Amino acid sequence: MFLPPVLEKPSVTSPLLPDFVLFSSGILMPRTSNKELVDLLKRGEREGCSRLMDAYLDRLVNEAVSIFHLPEAESEELVSDCLVTVVQQIHTFEFRKSDGDFHFWVMTIFKNRVRDFVRQRAKTVGLVTHFQESNFENEEMFGQGERDVIAAILGAYEEATRDESTSAREIECRERLRVIEEVLESMESWERVLLRCRALEVPYEDITRYTGKPASQLKVYHGRIRKKFIKLLAVHYPEVMEGERSS
Amino acid sequence: MKDPVDRLLQLAFLEGVISTRGAYEKQVARKQVTAKRSPALKESVARRLERELGSVQPVATVGSFLQKVLESPAVQPRDVSSRLGITANVFAMLTRNRISPLKVSAESWRRFVKLFQIPVDDLIEMIRRTQQLIHYRSSFQMTLARYDTRKNKELKATTLAKATEELYSRADLPLPDAQLRKIEELRTELLDPAAPDGKS
């Protein structure tokens, strides 16, 4: 039986895109079930490779470039490695809940690869430089103290990535960012969802479903909530803010 | 231009400190991909994947799986058999596909899943193929017994027996209903979370 590779039952098949299926939640995916794709790969059939590539190569490279700001050439290499890992590890994968399990599994592998790349960049050239390419220098948005707070978090993270022991590095990298989780926890639930989702460019229309607030309102609030977040973050770094005030 | 707060949150997301509870992953599945990679890149990735696929051979039977495990010098048959809770003799027969896997207790198969960290469905498939091999072995041995040429008879028969065994273990052949029922019962038992040491 032919079922599409996604998270729920199909709703519409577009006559313009006969090889794709549109789901009620708006998901558009190739008309191949993940179950079928996994079976092909587990049986060692070449068709599995081309289907895996069709479904993920362009998609993941675009994510690496547009969402995580990785250089294009490195993104292509990273995604290629990610797909190789999928093929190598396919025998350890099993469906537990639904056909969408496979997509989440591939995304976890992809996410880990991007994380390793970012850690390597933090260890070698540092992250502050890359943050300076962003809106970091916008003085209307951030005061010097707030910029110093972000730089302090990044500095601590960079230091953790230089840990020689893999297991210690694993723990330390997370620990240095734990303050972000704490600050988010102190905010209202809908504010947390908005910040987390928008950081990864989840559309406002989807966030409306999770928060119950209209998209237009979320757009207006997003900027203010980012400011609120950075101010709350600064509270955790009194020494940085104090140094700033005294200078 | 990306906001530094967003970048900081992304970093926390990549490190697993915060999550979007699947919202991001669903969003990726939903996106229409506009920017396409070059055919040269696609070709080189396809070649890499196919090469990898060639080196990842699916395990056909319980015997071939155990033989692969025993290839490591650090693994001793006695240790594995005691951890599975079976005698050394039964273990030796399992590695050579000489005993029906249905004669091994569900408890031992549960330990097998835990020890080798393999999905239950993959184990059931191995058990089905091993059972198929054992069930049809007598018929292909009879066929082989009729094979008779004067020259190199023994060598040719051994080669044929090996090839036939591999073909039988890889083919999809019907098994008697009673055996299929037993395999299905074993699968249900292994997937039962209430069972001791069962998968949750």
HADDOCK unambig.tbl for C-alpha pairs under 7 A between the chains (distance, minus, plus):
assign (segid A and resid 26 and name CA) (segid B and resid 30 and name CA) 6.58 0.50 0.50
assign (segid A and resid 27 and name CA) (segid B and resid 29 and name CA) 6.43 0.50 0.50
assign (segid A and resid 27 and name CA) (segid B and resid 30 and name CA) 3.98 0.50 0.50
assign (segid A and resid 28 and name CA) (segid B and resid 30 and name CA) 5.28 0.50 0.50
assign (segid A and resid 29 and name CA) (segid B and resid 29 and name CA) 6.98 0.50 0.50
assign (segid A and resid 29 and name CA) (segid B and resid 30 and name CA) 7.00 0.50 0.50
assign (segid A and resid 42 and name CA) (segid B and resid 58 and name CA) 6.52 0.50 0.50
assign (segid A and resid 43 and name CA) (segid B and resid 58 and name CA) 6.60 0.50 0.50
assign (segid A and resid 44 and name CA) (segid B and resid 53 and name CA) 5.74 0.50 0.50
assign (segid A and resid 44 and name CA) (segid B and resid 54 and name CA) 6.89 0.50 0.50
assign (segid A and resid 44 and name CA) (segid B and resid 57 and name CA) 6.98 0.50 0.50
assign (segid A and resid 46 and name CA) (segid B and resid 50 and name CA) 6.20 0.50 0.50
assign (segid A and resid 49 and name CA) (segid B and resid 46 and name CA) 6.60 0.50 0.50
assign (segid A and resid 49 and name CA) (segid B and resid 49 and name CA) 6.10 0.50 0.50
assign (segid A and resid 49 and name CA) (segid B and resid 50 and name CA) 6.56 0.50 0.50
assign (segid A and resid 50 and name CA) (segid B and resid 46 and name CA) 6.63 0.50 0.50
assign (segid A and resid 58 and name CA) (segid B and resid 33 and name CA) 6.73 0.50 0.50
assign (segid A and resid 58 and name CA) (segid B and resid 35 and name CA) 6.97 0.50 0.50
assign (segid A and resid 58 and name CA) (segid B and resid 36 and name CA) 5.62 0.50 0.50
assign (segid A and resid 58 and name CA) (segid B and resid 37 and name CA) 6.07 0.50 0.50
assign (segid A and resid 59 and name CA) (segid B and resid 33 and name CA) 5.83 0.50 0.50
assign (segid A and resid 80 and name CA) (segid B and resid 45 and name CA) 6.07 0.50 0.50
assign (segid A and resid 84 and name CA) (segid B and resid 49 and name CA) 5.73 0.50 0.50
assign (segid A and resid 84 and name CA) (segid B and resid 52 and name CA) 6.88 0.50 0.50
assign (segid A and resid 87 and name CA) (segid B and resid 49 and name CA) 6.92 0.50 0.50
assign (segid A and resid 87 and name CA) (segid B and resid 52 and name CA) 6.78 0.50 0.50
assign (segid A and resid 87 and name CA) (segid B and resid 53 and name CA) 6.35 0.50 0.50
assign (segid A and resid 88 and name CA) (segid B and resid 52 and name CA) 6.64 0.50 0.50
assign (segid A and resid 88 and name CA) (segid B and resid 56 and name CA) 6.49 0.50 0.50
assign (segid A and resid 92 and name CA) (segid B and resid 118 and name CA) 6.32 0.50 0.50
assign (segid A and resid 92 and name CA) (segid B and resid 119 and name CA) 6.75 0.50 0.50
assign (segid A and resid 94 and name CA) (segid B and resid 119 and name CA) 6.28 0.50 0.50
assign (segid A and resid 104 and name CA) (segid B and resid 25 and name CA) 6.61 0.50 0.50
assign (segid A and resid 107 and name CA) (segid B and resid 25 and name CA) 6.67 0.50 0.50
assign (segid A and resid 111 and name CA) (segid B and resid 14 and name CA) 6.16 0.50 0.50
assign (segid A and resid 115 and name CA) (segid B and resid 14 and name CA) 5.34 0.50 0.50
assign (segid A and resid 115 and name CA) (segid B and resid 15 and name CA) 6.59 0.50 0.50
assign (segid A and resid 131 and name CA) (segid B and resid 4 and name CA) 6.09 0.50 0.50
assign (segid A and resid 134 and name CA) (segid B and resid 1 and name CA) 5.58 0.50 0.50
assign (segid A and resid 134 and name CA) (segid B and resid 2 and name CA) 5.14 0.50 0.50
assign (segid A and resid 134 and name CA) (segid B and resid 3 and name CA) 5.78 0.50 0.50
assign (segid A and resid 134 and name CA) (segid B and resid 4 and name CA) 6.02 0.50 0.50
assign (segid A and resid 135 and name CA) (segid B and resid 1 and name CA) 6.13 0.50 0.50
assign (segid A and resid 135 and name CA) (segid B and resid 2 and name CA) 6.19 0.50 0.50
assign (segid A and resid 135 and name CA) (segid B and resid 3 and name CA) 5.10 0.50 0.50
assign (segid A and resid 135 and name CA) (segid B and resid 4 and name CA) 6.15 0.50 0.50
assign (segid A and resid 136 and name CA) (segid B and resid 3 and name CA) 6.93 0.50 0.50
assign (segid A and resid 136 and name CA) (segid B and resid 4 and name CA) 5.64 0.50 0.50
assign (segid A and resid 174 and name CA) (segid B and resid 15 and name CA) 5.93 0.50 0.50
assign (segid A and resid 174 and name CA) (segid B and resid 17 and name CA) 6.26 0.50 0.50
assign (segid A and resid 177 and name CA) (segid B and resid 12 and name CA) 6.16 0.50 0.50
assign (segid A and resid 178 and name CA) (segid B and resid 17 and name CA) 6.56 0.50 0.50
assign (segid A and resid 181 and name CA) (segid B and resid 17 and name CA) 6.52 0.50 0.50
assign (segid A and resid 181 and name CA) (segid B and resid 18 and name CA) 6.32 0.50 0.50
assign (segid A and resid 196 and name CA) (segid B and resid 9 and name CA) 6.61 0.50 0.50
assign (segid A and resid 196 and name CA) (segid B and resid 20 and name CA) 6.14 0.50 0.50
assign (segid A and resid 197 and name CA) (segid B and resid 20 and name CA) 6.05 0.50 0.50
assign (segid A and resid 197 and name CA) (segid B and resid 24 and name CA) 6.91 0.50 0.50
assign (segid A and resid 199 and name CA) (segid B and resid 6 and name CA) 4.38 0.50 0.50
assign (segid A and resid 199 and name CA) (segid B and resid 7 and name CA) 6.92 0.50 0.50
assign (segid A and resid 199 and name CA) (segid B and resid 9 and name CA) 6.24 0.50 0.50
assign (segid A and resid 199 and name CA) (segid B and resid 10 and name CA) 6.15 0.50 0.50
assign (segid A and resid 200 and name CA) (segid B and resid 10 and name CA) 6.82 0.50 0.50
assign (segid A and resid 200 and name CA) (segid B and resid 24 and name CA) 6.54 0.50 0.50
assign (segid A and resid 202 and name CA) (segid B and resid 24 and name CA) 6.12 0.50 0.50
assign (segid A and resid 202 and name CA) (segid B and resid 27 and name CA) 6.30 0.50 0.50
assign (segid A and resid 226 and name CA) (segid B and resid 5 and name CA) 6.77 0.50 0.50
